[in-house]
Amino acid sequence: MTESHDPKDAPAAANDDGDDAELRETLLRHYLGTAGDKLSRLAALLEELQARPGDAQVAEKAWTWMHTLAGNAGTYGFPLISQRALALSRKLRAEGCSSESLEDLFRFRDELAAAFAQARASLK
């Protein structure tokens, strides 16, 4: 899944004047400014999940991070990333770190990177 990001979808007041467009772009730039940290954190979680596959604390940490990402992504105008992160957090909660959920997380990492790259390109 590649997230299509349209800056017009970012949260803002209900009218379309220039101030709202500027606010949406400011919010998007702020969120994208944290993209590298998000991708690094996800990579670290994946390493930890691989190293300690049956560890409930690691699975809980991953669940918490994915759940938080789901909320933040939705707030900043990435609804598909939000939905995917929420689905993965639910899978982690239900199954722990199964081999299938780990594979899904690796795919999600790539999807997240692509979504951030596409959103950055839309700002140029």
C-alpha positions as semicolon CSV with decimal commas, in nm:
position;residue;x (nm);y (nm);z (nm)
1;M;0,000;0,000;0,000
2;T;0,135;0,340;-0,088
3;E;-0,019;0,627;0,099
4;S;-0,151;0,894;-0,128
5;H;-0,125;1,221;0,053
6;D;-0,316;1,527;-0,047
7;P;-0,224;1,829;0,166
8;K;-0,587;1,944;0,136
9;D;-0,681;1,646;0,356
10;A;-0,473;1,772;0,649
11;P;-0,673;1,900;0,944
12;A;-0,766;2,264;0,953
13;A;-1,069;2,486;0,994
14;A;-1,360;2,425;0,760
15;N;-1,294;2,700;0,506
16;D;-1,046;2,713;0,218
17;D;-0,884;3,053;0,262
18;G;-0,508;3,101;0,238
19;D;-0,458;3,086;0,614
20;D;-0,597;2,732;0,623
21;A;-0,376;2,617;0,338
22;E;-0,077;2,768;0,514
23;L;-0,172;2,597;0,840
24;R;-0,214;2,260;0,667
25;E;0,126;2,296;0,504
26;T;0,286;2,400;0,834
27;L;0,136;2,098;1,010
28;L;0,246;1,867;0,730
29;R;0,600;2,006;0,734
30;H;0,614;1,960;1,110
31;Y;0,497;1,600;1,088
32;L;0,737;1,522;0,803
33;G;1,015;1,675;1,011
34;T;0,968;1,383;1,250
35;A;0,955;1,119;0,975
36;G;1,318;1,014;1,012
37;D;1,270;0,961;1,385
38;K;0,956;0,758;1,323
39;L;1,130;0,535;1,068
40;S;1,431;0,491;1,298
41;R;1,206;0,400;1,591
42;L;1,019;0,147;1,379
43;A;1,350;-0,006;1,264
44;A;1,463;-0,035;1,627
45;L;1,134;-0,199;1,724
46;L;1,168;-0,447;1,439
47;E;1,520;-0,539;1,553
48;E;1,397;-0,583;1,909
49;L;1,100;-0,794;1,797
50;Q;1,330;-1,017;1,592
51;A;1,578;-1,056;1,877
52;R;1,309;-1,130;2,138
53;P;1,017;-1,281;1,944
54;G;0,824;-1,420;2,240
55;D;0,875;-1,126;2,472
56;A;0,538;-0,983;2,574
57;Q;0,694;-0,654;2,688
58;V;0,848;-0,595;2,345
59;A;0,518;-0,676;2,175
60;E;0,342;-0,434;2,410
61;K;0,598;-0,163;2,332
62;A;0,541;-0,218;1,960
63;W;0,164;-0,211;2,010
64;T;0,187;0,119;2,199
65;W;0,407;0,276;1,934
66;M;0,184;0,160;1,646
67;H;-0,129;0,277;1,824
68;T;0,024;0,621;1,884
69;L;0,139;0,640;1,522
70;A;-0,214;0,555;1,408
71;G;-0,356;0,852;1,598
72;N;-0,084;1,093;1,492
73;A;-0,096;0,992;1,126
74;G;-0,470;1,047;1,115
75;T;-0,438;1,387;1,279
76;Y;-0,175;1,503;1,031
77;G;-0,362;1,391;0,719
78;F;-0,236;1,036;0,654
79;P;-0,559;0,836;0,687
80;L;-0,435;0,522;0,512
81;I;-0,121;0,505;0,725
82;S;-0,341;0,561;1,030
83;Q;-0,575;0,275;0,934
84;R;-0,285;0,041;0,856
85;A;-0,104;0,123;1,182
86;L;-0,425;0,068;1,379
87;A;-0,484;-0,268;1,210
88;L;-0,127;-0,374;1,286
89;S;-0,153;-0,259;1,647
90;R;-0,466;-0,472;1,684
91;K;-0,288;-0,768;1,529
92;L;0,003;-0,725;1,771
93;R;-0,240;-0,706;2,062
94;A;-0,421;-1,023;1,951
95;E;-0,127;-1,235;1,831
96;G;0,182;-1,085;1,990
97;C;0,483;-1,100;1,766
98;S;0,394;-1,380;1,529
99;S;0,605;-1,434;1,217
100;E;0,311;-1,303;1,013
101;S;0,278;-0,983;1,216
102;L;0,654;-0,928;1,192
103;E;0,637;-0,962;0,812
104;D;0,348;-0,715;0,810
105;L;0,553;-0,470;1,014
106;F;0,844;-0,491;0,771
107;R;0,606;-0,419;0,482
108;F;0,455;-0,133;0,680
109;R;0,800;0,020;0,732
110;D;0,842;0,037;0,354
111;E;0,491;0,177;0,308
112;L;0,554;0,443;0,570
113;A;0,881;0,550;0,406
114;A;0,708;0,572;0,067
115;A;0,421;0,777;0,211
116;F;0,660;1,023;0,371
117;A;0,860;1,054;0,049
118;Q;0,544;1,117;-0,153
119;A;0,424;1,380;0,094
120;R;0,763;1,555;0,086
121;A;0,749;1,562;-0,294
122;S;0,403;1,721;-0,282
123;L;0,549;2,015;-0,085
124;K;0,818;2,106;-0,339
